[in-house]
């Protein structure tokens, strides 16, 4: 008896769908981190922890990161909704826009 009793030992996966799924997962994680960084920055601004120069630099950085995410989504033909992975009973990974 083999380890795969009755099952094919090979996975029949479409290379294009695997690539798209991997890109979606990676961009979702980057988007999640971007949103977390943005919330943390806003909290620190609200608390008055940052100088004007730091606020300006963080704002520019977050704006450029959002632009790059838009470019990457466009490049791979994804929408913002595609990155919001449905976790079933837990809801979606990202907050609804």
Secondary structure, DSSP 8 states (H G I E B T S, - for coil): --TTTTS-SS----HHHHHHHHHHHHHHHHHHHHHHHHHHHHHHHHHT-S-HHHHHHHHHHHHHHHHHHHHHHHHTT--GGGGS-B-GGG-BSS---
